[in-house]
Amino acid sequence: MAGYIGNTQKISGRYTVDEFTSSGGTTYTLSSAPGDKNNMQVSAGGLVQYPSAYSVSGTTLTLTGVPSGQKIVVRHMGDTIPFPLLDDNVVTNAKLADDAVGLAELSATGTASSSNFLRGDNSWQAAGGGAWAVIENTTVTSTPSIAFTGFDASIYDSYQLRICNIQPATNLQDLNLRTSTNGGSSYDSGGSDYHHNWMQMRTKTQDNDHDAADSQIKLTGNQSCASAANRLVSAVVDISFPAEAAYTTFSWKTVWSGNTEWCVVNGFGERMSAADVDAIQLYFSSGNFAAKGKIQLLGIKKS
């Protein structure tokens, strides 16, 4: 038999065996059709018969010259069931065709996907919680606003915007943030949509918007951003509960260069009504972004 793997042929199995007692007749009905007489072995009275002594057609065996009362034994050789037993370490990568083992051959439970991994207990599971994942990564171009829409409460607990070295195209502009609950079709911009408070660390200036609601979150406080060379803006904005029908809260630290000095603002704020926030927009108070810098939206995966 062909196709053995390894150095030693080891076969176990069993034969189909028919037994008859001769009555002096010449035909016997087999339990299955062997297909060819060379696929069986016939013995009569303990003596193995030459293939020329018998013939087979379907399940009918024709055998002559056997006295009455003798035992006839037919072994169906073609019914052998091989069970190759492989030696240790005989299956190597070189013996496997490319993609011979794929997802369809795995018995793992769960659903395989780009966001799942195969655990040691043979189940597909989402990646463990607590890890940062980059959801959106934007290289800033000349545009009036930049939107982020990758909010999914079933995957992430909280989010962070990382703003690195951006700049307004028009001199002395404020950097603002506002939210949407309809995928970015429109953004909240009413006079009572947000409360926020901030402190300018260099001048110790503090706003009073915790008492008077506003139409946006002002990430740069009361100091505008310059458009001169190398006067860039960077910030980290932490965002909680945006897609959980709650009050979305923000805390941030922004570092940038004003027209004549460096500025640092620490702030916190919230959207003033509970809803599923599913998009956030950044924009300067007037004009476009300059084509420089990058902005990332990251999420912390649930446990």
N, C-alpha and C positions, 0 to 999 in steps of 0.2 A: 504494500500500500504506500502511496506517495504522500508527501507533505508533512513528514514528521519533523518536529523541532527538537534540537538537542542531540546528544551523543548516543543515547540508548533508546531503543524501541521498547516501550513497555505498554502492553495491551491487556486489558481485561475485558470480558464480555461473556456472552452466552450464545449457544446455538439453539435454533428450533429443531426439535427431534420428533420424528414420527416413528411409532412402533406398530408393527403388524404381525399377526400369526398366519402363516401361509395355509391356505386351504387347497393348495394345488392349482389355484387360479393364476392368471398372468397379469392382472391389472389391480392397482391399489390407488386409493384417493388420498392425495397429500393434503396437509392442513393449509398449505399456501403454495403458489406457483413459483418454482425456483428460477424460471426464465430460461435456464440452460442446464443440461444434465451435469456439466462441469462445475456447477454451483452447489452440488450436493455429493455426499458420500453414501453409498448403499452397501450394507453388509447383510448376508443371509447365513444363518446358522453359525455366526461368529466369523465368517470369512468375508473380507472386503471384496466386492465385485468390481471387475473392470468396467469402465464406462461403456465398452462395446457390448456388455451383457444386458444393458437396459436402455430404455428411451423414456422421454418425458414429453408430454404435451399438455400445457396448462397445469392442472393439478393431478393429471393422470400419469402414474408411473406404470410402465409395462416391463415386467421382469419374468423371464421364463426359466423353467428347469429347477424350481425350488420345491422340494418335497413338502407334502402337507404336514403341518405341525411345527415347522421350523420358524424361528424368530427372524423377522426382517426389520432392520433398523435403518432409518434414513436421517442423516444429519444435513441440515440446510447450511452449507458453508457461507453462502452470501449474506446470511443474517447476522454475522458477527458485528457487534457494536463496539467500536474502539473508543477507549478513554485514554488518550495520550497523557502520561504523567511527566511533567517537565522537570528537568533538573534545576536546581537553584541557579539563579543569575543567568539563565540562557536567553531570556528575552531582553534585548538591549535596544537602545534608540535606533541603531542601524537596521534592526529587523522590522521596525514599524514604518509604514508609509506615512507621509505627511498628512496630518489631519485625520489619521486613522481612528483616533479616539476624540470625539467631540462631545458637545453638551448632550446630544441625544443618547449617548451611551452611558451617561451618568445616572445613577439612581437617586440623586440628591432630592430632598424635599424642598418646597418653596419655588420661587420664580427667579431664574437667572436674569440679570439686567446689568446695565453699565454702572449702576449705583450700589449693587450688592456684591458680596464676596462669599466664597464657599468656606464654611466653618469646619472645624475638626469633627463635628458631629454629623457631617454630610448633609448640611442644610444651607440653603442660600439665605443670607441675612443682610440687612442694611449695615453699613459701616457703623462702628461704635460711636456713641455720643461724645460731645465735648471737643471735637476736632473742628478746626477752622476749614472751611471750604470756600474757594473762590467761585462766586456765582456769576459775576459779570466783571469784565476787565476792559476799560475804555481808554483809548488813546485820544486825547482831547484834540478836536479840530475847531476851525472857526465856525461857531454855531451860537445862537442866542441862549440855548439851554441844553442840559444833558439829563436824560431820564434813566431811571433804574427800575425794573419791573419784576425782578426775580424773587419775590416774596412768597414763601410756601410754609404755612404753619405746621403742616404734617411732617416736614423735614427739619426745619430750623427753629431753634428757640429764640435767638436774637441775632442781630446783624451789626455790621460795622462798615461805614464808608471810610475809605482811606484816600485822601486827596493829596496829591504830590506835585508840587511845583507847577501850579496853574497860574493864570494871569488874565486880567481883563484886557480886551483890545482897546477899550476906551479908558482914559486915566481917571483915577479916583472913583471907583465903584464899590458898592457893598456886595458881598457874597451871601446869597440867600438860599433857603431850602423851603419847599412846600410839598404837600402830599396830595395823593389822589386815591379815590375809592372805586374808580371805574376803569382801571388799567391804563391810566394816563390820558384818557379822552379829555378830561378837564382836571384842574388842580384847585384845591381850596385856596382862596385868596380874599375871603371876606375879612372885614375889620375885627372880627371876634373869633377867628378860627384857631389862634395859637396864643398861648402864654409862654413867655420865656424870660430868663434872667441871665445876665452875664456880668463879668468883671474884667475890665482891662487891667492886666497885671502891672504894666509899666507905670500907668498914671493913676492906678487905683480907682478908676472911674467905674461906676456901676449903673446899669440901666434900671428902670422902674417898671418894666413891662410885665412884671409879676402882678401888678395891680391893674394895668390897662392892656387888654388883649390886642393882638396885632394880626396882620394878614400874611405873615411869613415868619420863619425862624431866621434871625440875622446872625450868621456865623462869624461876622467880623465886627460886631458891636457898633461903636460909633466912630470907628476909624476906617476910612476907605482904602481900597487897594490901588496901588500905583501900576502904571503900565510901562514904566521905564525899564530898561534892560536889567535883568537879574533881581527885580523886585517881585518875588514869587510868593504864592500862597500855598500853604500845606495845612491839613487838618485831619483829625480823627474824630468821627462822629459815631457814637454808639446809639443803636436804635432798638427799643424793646417793644414787644407786643404789636407789631404793625399789622399782622394778619390774624388776629385773634379777637376781633370785635371788642377791643378794649381801648383805653386812652393810650395812644402811641406816645412814648416818651423819648426824649433825646438828651444826650449829654455830649459835650464836645470840647475840644481844645484846638484853637486855630492859631497858627503862627504865620506872620506875613510882614511885608514891608509896606508901610504907608508912604506918603510923599517924601517925608524927611526922616523917619525913624522906624525901627522894628517894633512890631506890636504882638502882644500875646493876649488872647481872650480865653477864659474858661466860662462855659455856660451850661445851662440846662433848660428844658422846656417841654411842652406837650401839645398835642393836638386836642382841641377843646371839646371833642365829642367822640363817643365810642363807635367805631366802625372798623371794617376790614380794610386797612390801608394796603394797597397792592402796587403802588408806584410812588417814587420820590423824584422830585425835579430839583436840580441845582441851576441857579442863574445869577448873573450880575444885575444890579439895579438898572443898568442901561447898557446897550451894545452887546457885542459878542464875546465869547471866550477867545483869547489868543490861541493859536495852534501850537500849544506846548503843554507838557505835563501828562499825567495819567491819573485815573480814578478807578478804584476797585470797590465792588460790593462783595463783602464776605458774609457768611453765615456760620453760626455754631450749631452743629448737628445735634438733634435730640439723642438721648440715651436709648 
